[in-house]
Amino acid sequence: MEMPKVVPQIVETIEETEEVEPLAIVKEKEYIVPSEVFSQVPVQEAPAPVVKKVRKKRTMTPEMLEKLAVARAKANEKRKANKEARLKGEMKTPSQVKQEQLEIQEEKKRPVVNNVTNEYKTINNNITPEDIQKIALETSSKATAEALFQYEEIRKQRKAEKKEKKEQEAKLLERQNTIKKSIIGGYSGDYKKPRKSIYG
């Protein structure tokens, strides 16, 4: 069996299509001496560090120590007296004082009318949501009925005015036509077509 001649031709075409890529030419970089580079840069002087002044330690004199001891003793006595008063109920606790301050702030927020502060009162009533819905339906149905009745009255009034206006316009048109017929005498704007005259 013989091989067809086509096969060697295909191999040759494939070899021809392969191209050899040229290699990139590498250039060597010039060597730069570091001393030349750094000699060109101007040298900046660093600012001098700021030195904070050292604070002198405060020394207590014997007079100051005596006054401090007296003040501490007074404060301790006052605290003990306040504690005893709170236990007896003569003095208010810090939480009670805070509560009073909050109440005063709330009072300042209330509106003032004619130099009288109006108090907000909470109304406690036993109205259920069903009652509210029932009341809302009754009032809304009444309001709707009244609004519809008023609209119907206005609509009837407009209708009557419109009808009256139309009748007046029809009467006016009829009068104008009779006047035209009487003036022209049987002929209208077109003289070729005779019309019936009121005289004839």
LINFEN-V221963 format. One record per residue. N is the residue number from 1. RES is the residue in three letters. SS is DSSP state (helix for helix, strand for strand, loop for the rest). PSI is psi as a letter, one per 30 degrees, with the letter a starting at -180 (none if undefined). OMEGA is omega in degrees with one decimal (999 if undefined). Layout:
# LINFEN-V221963
{{N	RES	SS	PSI	OMEGA} {N	RES	SS	PSI	OMEGA}}
This chain:
# LINFEN-V221963
{{1	MET	loop	k	-176.6} {2	GLU	loop	k	178.6} {3	MET	loop	k	178.4} {4	PRO	loop	l	-176.4} {5	LYS	loop	f	-175.6} {6	VAL	helix	e	-174.3} {7	VAL	helix	e	-179.5} {8	PRO	helix	f	179.3} {9	GLN	helix	e	-178.9} {10	ILE	helix	e	-179.3} {11	VAL	helix	e	180.0} {12	GLU	helix	e	-179.0} {13	THR	helix	e	178.9} {14	ILE	helix	e	-179.9} {15	GLU	helix	e	-179.0} {16	GLU	helix	e	-176.6} {17	THR	helix	f	179.4} {18	GLU	loop	k	-179.4} {19	GLU	loop	k	179.2} {20	VAL	loop	k	179.8} {21	GLU	loop	k	179.5} {22	PRO	loop	k	-179.6} {23	LEU	loop	k	179.9} {24	ALA	loop	k	-179.2} {25	ILE	loop	k	-177.8} {26	VAL	loop	k	177.7} {27	LYS	loop	k	177.7} {28	GLU	loop	k	178.8} {29	LYS	loop	k	178.5} {30	GLU	loop	k	178.9} {31	TYR	loop	k	180.0} {32	ILE	loop	k	-179.1} {33	VAL	loop	k	-177.2} {34	PRO	helix	e	-178.0} {35	SER	helix	e	178.1} {36	GLU	helix	e	-178.0} {37	VAL	helix	e	-174.6} {38	PHE	helix	f	177.5} {39	SER	helix	f	-178.6} {40	GLN	helix	f	-177.7} {41	VAL	loop	k	179.1} {42	PRO	loop	k	-178.1} {43	VAL	loop	k	179.0} {44	GLN	loop	k	179.6} {45	GLU	loop	k	179.4} {46	ALA	loop	k	179.8} {47	PRO	loop	k	-179.0} {48	ALA	loop	k	180.0} {49	PRO	loop	k	-179.1} {50	VAL	loop	k	-179.1} {51	VAL	loop	k	179.7} {52	LYS	loop	k	178.4} {53	LYS	loop	k	179.3} {54	VAL	loop	k	179.5} {55	ARG	loop	k	178.0} {56	LYS	loop	k	178.3} {57	LYS	loop	k	-176.9} {58	ARG	loop	k	178.2} {59	THR	loop	k	-178.7} {60	MET	loop	k	176.9} {61	THR	loop	l	179.4} {62	PRO	helix	e	178.5} {63	GLU	helix	e	-179.9} {64	MET	helix	e	179.5} {65	LEU	helix	e	178.4} {66	GLU	helix	e	179.6} {67	LYS	helix	e	179.4} {68	LEU	helix	e	179.3} {69	ALA	helix	e	178.9} {70	VAL	helix	e	-178.8} {71	ALA	helix	e	178.8} {72	ARG	helix	e	-180.0} {73	ALA	helix	e	178.7} {74	LYS	helix	e	-178.1} {75	ALA	helix	e	178.9} {76	ASN	helix	e	178.2} {77	GLU	helix	e	-178.9} {78	LYS	helix	e	179.6} {79	ARG	helix	e	179.8} {80	LYS	helix	e	180.0} {81	ALA	helix	e	178.9} {82	ASN	helix	e	-179.3} {83	LYS	helix	e	179.6} {84	GLU	helix	e	179.6} {85	ALA	helix	e	178.7} {86	ARG	helix	e	179.5} {87	LEU	helix	e	179.4} {88	LYS	helix	f	-178.6} {89	GLY	loop	g	-179.9} {90	GLU	loop	f	-177.1} {91	MET	loop	k	-178.9} {92	LYS	loop	k	177.1} {93	THR	loop	l	180.0} {94	PRO	helix	e	179.4} {95	SER	helix	e	177.2} {96	GLN	helix	e	178.4} {97	VAL	helix	e	179.2} {98	LYS	helix	e	179.9} {99	GLN	helix	e	178.7} {100	GLU	helix	e	178.8} {101	GLN	helix	e	177.3} {102	LEU	helix	e	178.8} {103	GLU	helix	e	178.5} {104	ILE	helix	e	178.0} {105	GLN	helix	e	178.2} {106	GLU	helix	e	-179.9} {107	GLU	helix	e	178.5} {108	LYS	helix	f	-179.2} {109	LYS	helix	f	-178.2} {110	ARG	loop	k	-179.8} {111	PRO	loop	k	179.8} {112	VAL	strand	k	178.0} {113	VAL	strand	k	-179.1} {114	ASN	loop	h	178.5} {115	ASN	loop	g	176.6} {116	VAL	strand	k	179.5} {117	THR	strand	k	178.8} {118	ASN	loop	k	-179.1} {119	GLU	loop	k	173.4} {120	TYR	loop	k	179.2} {121	LYS	loop	k	176.5} {122	THR	loop	k	-178.5} {123	ILE	loop	k	177.4} {124	ASN	loop	j	177.1} {125	ASN	loop	l	-174.3} {126	ASN	loop	h	178.3} {127	ILE	loop	k	-179.9} {128	THR	loop	l	177.7} {129	PRO	helix	e	178.3} {130	GLU	helix	e	177.7} {131	ASP	helix	e	179.7} {132	ILE	helix	e	179.1} {133	GLN	helix	e	-178.9} {134	LYS	helix	e	179.9} {135	ILE	helix	e	-178.9} {136	ALA	helix	e	179.6} {137	LEU	helix	e	-180.0} {138	GLU	helix	e	-177.7} {139	THR	helix	e	-178.5} {140	SER	helix	e	179.4} {141	SER	helix	e	176.7} {142	LYS	helix	e	-179.0} {143	ALA	helix	e	179.6} {144	THR	helix	e	-179.9} {145	ALA	helix	e	179.4} {146	GLU	helix	e	-179.8} {147	ALA	helix	e	179.0} {148	LEU	helix	e	-179.9} {149	PHE	helix	e	178.9} {150	GLN	helix	e	179.8} {151	TYR	helix	e	-180.0} {152	GLU	helix	e	178.2} {153	GLU	helix	e	-179.8} {154	ILE	helix	e	-179.4} {155	ARG	helix	e	178.6} {156	LYS	helix	e	179.7} {157	GLN	helix	e	178.4} {158	ARG	helix	e	-179.1} {159	LYS	helix	e	-180.0} {160	ALA	helix	e	178.5} {161	GLU	helix	e	-179.7} {162	LYS	helix	e	-179.7} {163	LYS	helix	e	179.4} {164	GLU	helix	e	179.7} {165	LYS	helix	e	179.1} {166	LYS	helix	e	179.8} {167	GLU	helix	e	179.0} {168	GLN	helix	e	178.5} {169	GLU	helix	e	178.8} {170	ALA	helix	e	178.5} {171	LYS	helix	e	179.6} {172	LEU	helix	e	178.6} {173	LEU	helix	e	-179.6} {174	GLU	helix	e	178.2} {175	ARG	helix	e	-179.6} {176	GLN	helix	e	178.6} {177	ASN	helix	e	179.8} {178	THR	helix	e	178.4} {179	ILE	helix	e	179.5} {180	LYS	helix	e	-177.9} {181	LYS	helix	e	-178.7} {182	SER	helix	e	-179.0} {183	ILE	helix	e	-175.0} {184	ILE	helix	e	177.9} {185	GLY	loop	h	174.3} {186	GLY	loop	f	178.8} {187	TYR	strand	k	176.0} {188	SER	loop	a	-178.5} {189	GLY	loop	f	178.6} {190	ASP	loop	j	-173.7} {191	TYR	loop	f	-178.0} {192	LYS	loop	f	-177.7} {193	LYS	loop	j	177.8} {194	PRO	strand	k	179.2} {195	ARG	loop	l	175.6} {196	LYS	loop	k	-179.6} {197	SER	loop	l	175.3} {198	ILE	loop	f	179.9} {199	TYR	loop	f	-166.4} {200	GLY	loop	none	999}}
